[in-house]
Amino acid sequence: MARRIRAREVLRLRSVNGLSQNAIARTAHVSKHIVQDVLEAARERGVSWEDVEGMSEEAAYALLFPGRGDAGPVHADPDWARVHRELARTGVTLKLLHAEYADGCAEAGAPSMSYDRFCKRYRQYTVSRNVVSRVGHKAGRNMEVDWSGPTMRLVDPATGEVRKVYLFVACLPFSRYSYVEPTLDMC
């Protein structure tokens, strides 16, 4: 949600302390234009400090600026549970899922969120549901090894022969040191 103007504080500083608009702006750490907007809205609606003294900041803002800030979300939310399930599949990345999401939004004529925001919102989803994948490691005790994802191609420049190349990957998980070696077979 967008940060709202502290209208109640502006009215308090004007009424109780009798400060000028410039002094209110400095004291409340807001711009002069915000102070001017709040005081003008209060004057138009006949609202004083006494009217908002017992209210919360949100209620005072709603009284001075009815309807402002009530807009719903700008971007369509993807199905985060589906995104989480899809990430478990081989070769599926957040980048790929974001591209699918953006394409779906474009077809529907709705605005899509950026990749950065998509990743942040997915992270919020996983944190809110305590979805974790932590594995405890002791330094130098374990090594993780695997053959990495899709194969690559090696073209012999002399003959033009194309051969598959497999990537062997080893990682020390505690230090995150990794070793990668291309091989022509998995033996």
N, C-alpha and C positions, 0 to 999 in steps of 0.2 A: 504494500500500500504506500502511496506517496506521502511524504512528510507534510503535515499540515501546519498552517500558520498558528502561532500561539496567541490567538486573538484575546483570550481572557487576560493574559499577562500584559498585553498592550493597553487594554482598557484600565487595568489596575494601576499601571504606571502613570497613565494620564490623569485618572480621577484622584487617586490617593496621594501621589507624589507631585502632581501638577507639572510633570515634565513636558518639555517641548518635543516635537516630532523627532528632531535630530537626537535629542538626549534619550528618548525611548528607543530609537534604533540602535544606539550604542549600547544601552543597558541590556536590552533584550536580545542583542546579537542578531538583528534582522535588518533588512534594507529599509530605507526611508519610504520606498514605494509600498512596502507591506504595511507599515505603520499608517500611511495615508489611506490605503484601501480599507483597513480595519476601522479607522475612525470615521471614514466616509460611510461605510456600511452601517455602523452603529448610529450615526446621525440620521441616515435615511430610514432606519427601522425603529428609531426611538429607543435604542437599547443603551443602558448605562451600566457602570460597574456594579451597582446594586442589583441589577437584574441577573447578572452572570456570576456574582460572588459565590453562590452556593453550588454552581454547576461545575461539571468536569470540563476540561479543555475541549473535548470532542463535542459536548453539548453546546458550549458557547460558540464554537466554530459553526455548527449546524444552524444555530439561531441567526448568526450574522450572514452566513453564506449558504442558504438553503439550496440543496440539490448539487452543490459543488463537491466534487470528490466522491460522488456516489457511483461513478461509472464502474462497470464490471471489468473483468480481466480483458486486456487488449488481445492477447494471443490465445489461440485454441490450445487446450492442454491435451497432450497425447495420453494414451492409456499406459500409465507408468508400470502397471503390473505386467502388461504385455511386453513392454520394453525390457523389463527385468528378465522375463522368461526368454525372450529372443537373444539376449546377451549370453545366455548359457550355451547357445549353439555355436558350433565351430565356424570361424570366419566372420562372425557378426560383431560389428563394432558400434560404438556410439555414433561415430561419423556416418556409418551406413544407415543406422536407424534415424538419425536426424535428417538425412537426405530423403528418406521415405516419408517422414513426417512433413517436411517442407513441400514435397511433391503433392501430398494429400491435401495440405492447406491451399496450395495454388489451385488445385482442381476445384476445391470448394469455394474459392474466392475469399478465403479468410487469411489474415496476416499470420505468419509463422514467426516463432522466436528464433533468435540467432543460435548458432551452435554453442557458443559460450554459455548463454542462458539455459539452453537445453541441458548441457552437462551439469550446471549448477542445480537446476531443478531436479534432475535425476539423483544427484547426490543428496539433496534434501529429502527426496522420497526414500532413499535407502536408509538414511539416518533416522527418519521418523518411524521406520518400521524395524529398526534394529537389525537390518540386513548387513551382516558382516562376514568376512572370510579371512579370519586371522589364523595364522599358523605360527606357533612359537618356534624359534630357532635358536640353537646354541652355536656360537661362532666356531667355524671349521668342522662341525660335526656332521653336517649333511650337505649333500650336493644334489641338485635337481637336474636331470638330464632328459632330453626329449628330441624328437625330430620336429622341426618347425614347419607348420602350416603347409601351404601349397608349394609345389616344386618350382624351380627356376629352370631356365634353358641355357645350355652352353652350346655355342656354335663354333665349330672348328673352322678357322678362317681359311685354311688350305683346302679342305674338302667340302665345306659347307654342311657337314654332318651335324644334326641337332641331337643333343643328348640331354636327358633329365639330370638336374643337380638337386640333391637333397641337402638341407641344412641341419647339421647336428649342433645342438645348443646345450651348454652346461652352465649352471648358475650356482654360485654360493649365495644362498638366500639371505644370510645375515648381513653380509657386506654388499650384496647385489653385484658382485663381480661376475662377469659373464664371459664365456668363451664360445665362439661360433666358428664352425669349420664346414665348408662345402665339400660334399663327397659325391661320387658317381653312383654309389649304391648304398643300401642300408645295412651292409654286412660289416 
